[in-house]
Every structure is written in structure tokens, then in C-alpha cells.
Amino acid sequence: MSITFLRTIILYTSVVLGLRIMGKRQIGEMQPSELVVAIMISDLSTIPMQDIGIPLLSGVIPIFTLIIMEIALSYMSMKNRKFRKILTGKPSVIIHNGKLLKDEMKKIRFNTDDLNEQLRIQGYVRINDIQFAILETNGQLSIIPKPKKQAATVDDIENNKPKEKKQ
Amino acid sequence: MKSVILASVIFILIIIFVISGYVYTDRIAKDMLDSLEKNEIFVAKKDWKSAKNEIDNFSEIWSESRKFLAFFVNHTVIDDIDCNISRIKTAIKMKEKGTFLKEKEIIKIKIDAMNNLQRISLENLF
């Protein structure tokens, strides 16, 4: 039991250290490759944690190899635009000027129910009110409402203030 | 940039560790197999005293290397070889040629398998 305890501490430290090297990202902001790495790391670390017959390094080496691969890919995608496009894909416009782009939705297999759900979560009920809806590479939907439906800024209020009458 | 440098250092360390692990396992396996072959000749000549000395030498190589082998090899395999070494020692002590030959072959297969698993080959990859 003491070995399991010590192995858990070592593996936990390795995973935390590895994820720290990988960088700061929220789960919702992960790119597909980062999500895959996170799932694989969590699975890999549990095997040598439970089975003390397996060398600890057969868990630690794959964890660090995955992290190194992830860092190498993100470094390469930072340096090369084409590579970034291959690795993460490109954002898809699915609403343009209040109209659904069905061909684009078919291409990315995004159905209208998912779209309506996302729109409601972000506080929009009518598709007509939206100038652009863009499905980002990390799976999040960015919505840009039509100018008339956008919330007023301080500048807008200042510019539309009724002029004071001179007495 | 810091993380890229750190990742590169870890990558180089992993490569060094993997290669040295492979070289070490290969060398130990070769030493042990040689020792077993010598032992077989002694047993064939019924020179049980030399066979005992050789198996002690074999046992010493194994007990020194098993600590390091545990870093790369499954611990169950190491425990199995431990058991077979105990049996082969008893066989020499009891002067039982048949049991010796049987245990010697089992140890040989296990050492070969342990060494082959570290090799970079298509068989191991897929």
C-alpha cells in the first residue's frame, strides 16, 4: 500500500508538472489535439498508479512524450500558418447577415438544434438579429449581432444626447 | 519559449534513458545467457562443483542487475526469473540433470523475451 501511495504522489507531481509545461488553457478553450492529450494523460497515469508490477517509468515516459509532442505541435503551428490550418482547422461562418449557411453547417455536421441552443445560451432568440455566427476551432460559437441589436456603448449614448437648449 | 527549451531537454533525457536502458538490458541478457551455456557444459560433464560456482556467478549478475531492470521490465517477469533461478540452484544442489535442463530452457526463454521486448522492431511496435 505504501508503494501505491508513493507512486500516486510521484505520478500526480509528474502530471501537474507536465501540464504546467504545456501551458495555461481552460478545458473549454482546448484545441482538439490538446483535449486528446489531456484525456490520454489522465488515463496513462492511472495504470502504473494501481498496478505496482508495472514500472513507474512506463507511465511517466508516455506522459512526458505526449506533452513534448503537444508542445512541439503548438510551437510549429505558432511558426507556420499552413501547419496551424492543418492542425486546428479554420473557423466556419454559419450565419451571415441573418441567414443560415446550410452548406457550411452540413460540412461541419452542425445541426440547427445545436445552433439554437448556443444562440439561446448567449441570449439571442432570432437568427435575423445576428450579423455573423462563427464556429471557432475550439468548438465555441462567436456571435456578432446586427448593429441595431447591439447594446449601446457610452459613446452611442453621448452622441445621441439631446442638445441642451441655450437660454 | 521557456517551455519549448524545457520540453527539448526532457525529450533528450528520455531518448538517452531509453537507449541506455536498451543497451543495459542487452548486455545483461548476453552475460546471463553466456553463463547459462557454460553451466550446461559443466552439468553435461557432471562437474556439479563448477556448475554450482557458475550458478552462483549467474545469480550474482542477476541480483545486481534486477534493481536497474525494474525500471524498464515488468516486475512480474523479474519475479518469475527469481523463482526459476531458485529452482535451478536446487536442481544443481540435488544433482538433477533433467530439472536443470528444463529450468535452464525456461530462464533462457524468459531472458530472451525480456530482451526482445526492449528492441525496436515491427513485431514490438504492432
Interface residues (C-beta under 8 A of the other chain):
Chain A: I21 M22 G23 I52 G53 I54 P55 L57 S58 I61 F64 T65 I67 I68 I71 A72 Y75
Chain B: S3 V4 L6 A7 S8 I10 F11 I14 F17 V18 A70 F71 F72 V73 N74 H75 T76
